[in-house]
Structures are given as structure tokens and as C-alpha cells.
Amino acid sequence: MVKKDAAVEAKRKGTPAIEAEGTFSVGNFFKGTKEELSKVVWPSRQQLISESAAVILMVSLSATLIYLVDRLFRWVSQQVF
């Protein structure tokens, strides 16, 4: 039932449905890929730099926190044993 619905929807949109045909077309794949990439909203240079800096900062803070907790557990285990 789902495959039939997908085939009907694909015919209505005018796009080939791989599930309905049961075959794979390289040309259709690249055409679909090009269509999807044209829908992508690429970030500006400033936004890319800003978000990359935020990711690097958060990774650094997380690594530091994990390191400090590890050192704390190491110290506590040395005190106990």
C-alpha cells in the first residue's frame, strides 16, 4: 500500500519513484541530487566563522571538563586505595 501511494505521489509530482519502478537510473539520481542541492541555503562567510568558533569553544570546554572530572576521580581513587 505504501509503495502504491509513493508511486501515485511521484507521478503527480512528475518525479520518478525508485520504489515504484524497481530500477535505479544514474541520470535520475544526479538530476535529483542537483535539484536538492539547489534548495540548500548556504551560510555566509561570517556565519560560518562564527558557528565554527562556537563549536570549537564548546568542544574545548567539554574536553576540559572531562579531563578535570577524570583527574578528580583519579585523585579520589588514589586516596582510597
ZASE-126479 format. One record per residue: residue in one letter; chain; x, y, z of N, C-alpha, C in turn. Coordinates in Angstrom, 2 decimals. Each point is the difference from the previous one (the first is absolute). Layout:
N
<"A" "A" <X Y Z> <X Y Z> <X Y Z>>
...
***
This chain:
81
<"M" "A" <0.82 -1.19 0.00> <-0.82 1.19 0.00> <0.86 1.25 0.00>>
<"V" "A" <1.11 -0.01 0.79> <0.86 1.16 0.09> <0.71 0.23 -1.34>>
<"K" "A" <0.46 -1.09 -0.64> <0.67 0.14 -1.28> <-0.95 0.56 -1.05>>
<"K" "A" <-1.24 -0.44 0.04> <-0.98 0.50 -0.96> <-0.24 1.49 0.23>>
<"D" "A" <-0.13 0.42 1.25> <-0.18 1.41 0.32> <1.20 0.83 -0.45>>
<"A" "A" <1.20 -0.54 0.18> <1.21 0.72 -0.42> <0.04 0.13 -1.51>>
<"A" "A" <-0.43 -1.03 -0.72> <0.00 0.05 -1.45> <-1.02 1.03 -0.49>>
<"V" "A" <-1.17 0.04 0.62> <-1.02 0.97 -0.39> <0.48 1.41 0.27>>
<"E" "A" <0.62 0.21 1.16> <0.51 1.33 0.36> <1.12 0.41 -0.96>>
<"A" "A" <0.88 -0.94 -0.36> <1.09 0.31 -0.91> <-0.53 0.36 -1.38>>
<"K" "A" <-1.02 -0.71 -0.47> <-0.56 0.33 -1.31> <-0.66 1.36 0.02>>
<"R" "A" <-0.63 0.34 1.12> <-0.66 1.30 0.11> <1.04 1.13 -0.02>>
<"K" "A" <1.14 -0.23 0.65> <1.05 1.02 0.04> <0.83 0.00 -1.27>>
<"G" "A" <-0.07 -1.05 -0.78> <0.78 -0.08 -1.22> <1.41 -0.50 0.20>>
<"T" "A" <0.26 -0.61 1.17> <1.32 -0.55 0.26> <-0.07 -1.52 0.01>>
<"P" "A" <1.06 -0.66 -0.45> <-0.02 -1.46 0.00> <0.14 -0.54 1.40>>
<"A" "A" <-0.71 -1.04 0.30> <0.09 -0.65 1.31> <0.80 -1.28 -0.16>>
<"I" "A" <1.09 -0.11 0.72> <0.84 -1.20 -0.09> <-0.77 -1.19 0.53>>
<"E" "A" <-0.78 0.19 1.07> <-0.74 -1.10 0.58> <-1.03 -0.54 -0.99>>
<"A" "A" <-0.64 0.89 -0.77> <-1.05 -0.42 -0.92> <0.60 -0.72 -1.21>>
<"E" "A" <1.12 0.50 -0.50> <0.60 -0.58 -1.20> <0.80 -1.26 0.32>>
<"G" "A" <0.66 -0.01 1.14> <0.82 -1.14 0.35> <1.36 0.05 -0.67>>
<"T" "A" <0.34 1.10 -0.67> <1.31 0.16 -0.64> <0.64 1.27 0.49>>
<"F" "A" <1.28 0.12 -0.31> <0.77 1.17 0.39> <0.59 0.62 -1.25>>
<"S" "A" <-0.18 1.31 -0.14> <0.54 0.72 -1.14> <1.02 1.01 0.49>>
<"V" "A" <1.22 -0.09 -0.50> <1.05 0.92 0.40> <-0.36 1.43 -0.40>>
<"G" "A" <-0.59 0.15 -1.17> <-0.40 1.34 -0.46> <-1.02 0.63 0.92>>
<"N" "A" <-1.01 -0.79 0.40> <-1.01 0.51 0.93> <0.61 0.33 1.36>>
<"F" "A" <0.98 -0.81 0.42> <0.65 0.25 1.27> <0.71 1.36 -0.02>>
<"F" "A" <0.79 0.25 -1.05> <0.72 1.27 -0.06> <-0.95 1.18 -0.20>>
<"K" "A" <-1.07 -0.21 -0.73> <-0.99 1.06 -0.18> <-0.65 0.35 1.34>>
<"G" "A" <-0.38 -1.02 0.75> <-0.60 0.22 1.32> <0.97 0.64 0.96>>
<"T" "A" <1.27 -0.43 -0.06> <1.02 0.58 0.86> <0.19 1.47 -0.30>>
<"K" "A" <0.05 0.35 -1.28> <0.16 1.40 -0.39> <-1.19 0.84 0.47>>
<"E" "A" <-1.21 -0.55 -0.12> <-1.19 0.72 0.45> <0.05 0.24 1.51>>
<"E" "A" <0.40 -1.01 0.76> <0.05 0.15 1.45> <1.09 0.98 0.43>>
<"L" "A" <1.16 -0.04 -0.67> <1.07 0.93 0.35> <-0.37 1.45 -0.33>>
<"S" "A" <-0.87 0.19 -0.99> <-0.42 1.36 -0.31> <-0.92 0.57 1.08>>
<"K" "A" <-0.58 -0.87 0.84> <-0.88 0.44 1.09> <0.77 0.36 1.27>>
<"V" "A" <1.28 -0.37 0.05> <0.80 0.22 1.20> <0.28 1.49 0.18>>
<"V" "A" <-0.16 0.47 1.23> <0.34 1.38 0.33> <1.38 -0.03 0.64>>
<"W" "A" <0.99 0.45 -0.73> <1.38 -0.04 0.48> <0.25 1.17 0.94>>
<"P" "A" <0.77 -0.22 1.08> <0.27 1.09 0.95> <0.98 1.01 -0.58>>
<"S" "A" <-0.10 1.23 0.51> <0.95 1.03 -0.42> <1.36 -0.28 0.65>>
<"R" "A" <1.02 0.67 -0.48> <1.34 -0.21 0.54> <0.04 0.36 1.49>>
<"Q" "A" <-0.61 1.12 0.36> <-0.02 0.44 1.40> <-0.73 -1.01 0.89>>
<"Q" "A" <-1.13 -0.51 -0.49> <-0.77 -0.98 0.77> <0.80 -1.30 0.16>>
<"L" "A" <0.68 -0.41 -1.05> <0.82 -1.21 0.05> <1.12 0.13 1.03>>
<"I" "A" <0.68 1.15 0.00> <1.09 0.23 0.95> <-0.54 0.05 1.42>>
<"S" "A" <-1.10 0.69 0.20> <-0.60 0.15 1.32> <-0.43 -1.35 0.57>>
<"E" "A" <-0.69 -0.80 -0.79> <-0.48 -1.29 0.48> <1.15 -1.00 0.18>>
<"S" "A" <1.03 0.10 -0.83> <1.16 -0.88 0.17> <0.72 0.33 1.30>>
<"A" "A" <0.12 1.29 0.31> <0.64 0.42 1.25> <-0.81 -0.51 1.20>>
<"A" "A" <-1.32 0.07 -0.10> <-0.85 -0.48 1.10> <0.19 -1.50 0.20>>
<"V" "A" <0.09 -0.76 -1.07> <0.20 -1.45 0.11> <1.36 -0.31 0.62>>
<"I" "A" <1.04 0.69 -0.46> <1.34 -0.23 0.55> <0.04 0.34 1.48>>
<"L" "A" <-0.65 1.09 0.39> <-0.06 0.40 1.41> <-0.71 -1.05 0.84>>
<"M" "A" <-1.14 -0.47 -0.46> <-0.77 -0.99 0.77> <0.75 -1.33 0.11>>
<"V" "A" <0.68 -0.42 -1.05> <0.78 -1.24 0.05> <1.15 0.15 0.98>>
<"S" "A" <0.65 1.15 -0.02> <1.10 0.25 0.93> <-0.48 0.00 1.45>>
<"L" "A" <-1.11 0.66 0.25> <-0.55 0.02 1.36> <-0.41 -1.39 0.46>>
<"S" "A" <-0.62 -0.77 -0.88> <-0.41 -1.36 0.36> <1.21 -0.88 0.29>>
<"A" "A" <1.04 0.11 -0.82> <1.21 -0.80 0.21> <0.67 0.38 1.31>>
<"T" "A" <0.02 1.30 0.32> <0.59 0.45 1.25> <-0.78 -0.52 1.19>>
<"L" "A" <-1.32 0.05 -0.08> <-0.83 -0.50 1.09> <0.21 -1.50 0.21>>
<"I" "A" <0.04 -0.76 -1.07> <0.23 -1.44 0.11> <1.38 -0.28 0.60>>
<"Y" "A" <1.00 0.76 -0.42> <1.35 -0.16 0.54> <0.02 0.26 1.51>>
<"L" "A" <-0.66 1.08 0.42> <-0.02 0.35 1.42> <-0.74 -1.05 0.84>>
<"V" "A" <-1.11 -0.49 -0.50> <-0.73 -1.05 0.71> <0.85 -1.27 0.08>>
<"D" "A" <0.70 -0.33 -1.07> <0.88 -1.17 0.00> <1.11 0.16 1.03>>
<"R" "A" <0.59 1.19 0.06> <1.06 0.25 1.00> <-0.55 -0.11 1.41>>
<"L" "A" <-1.24 0.50 0.21> <-0.62 -0.08 1.31> <-0.20 -1.47 0.41>>
<"F" "A" <-0.55 -0.81 -0.91> <-0.21 -1.41 0.30> <1.33 -0.73 0.23>>
<"R" "A" <1.01 0.38 -0.74> <1.32 -0.62 0.19> <0.53 0.32 1.38>>
<"W" "A" <-0.11 1.26 0.41> <0.47 0.42 1.32> <-0.78 -0.71 1.11>>
<"V" "A" <-1.34 -0.07 -0.16> <-0.82 -0.67 1.00> <0.35 -1.48 0.09>>
<"S" "A" <0.20 -0.66 -1.11> <0.34 -1.42 0.03> <1.37 -0.24 0.61>>
<"Q" "A" <0.93 0.91 -0.21> <1.31 -0.13 0.62> <-0.08 0.19 1.52>>
<"Q" "A" <-0.92 0.86 0.45> <-0.17 0.21 1.43> <-0.64 -1.22 0.67>>
<"V" "A" <-0.90 -0.66 -0.73> <-0.71 -1.14 0.57> <0.89 -1.25 -0.04>>
<"F" "A" <0.67 -0.23 -1.10> <0.79 -1.22 -0.15> <1.45 0.31 0.24>>
***
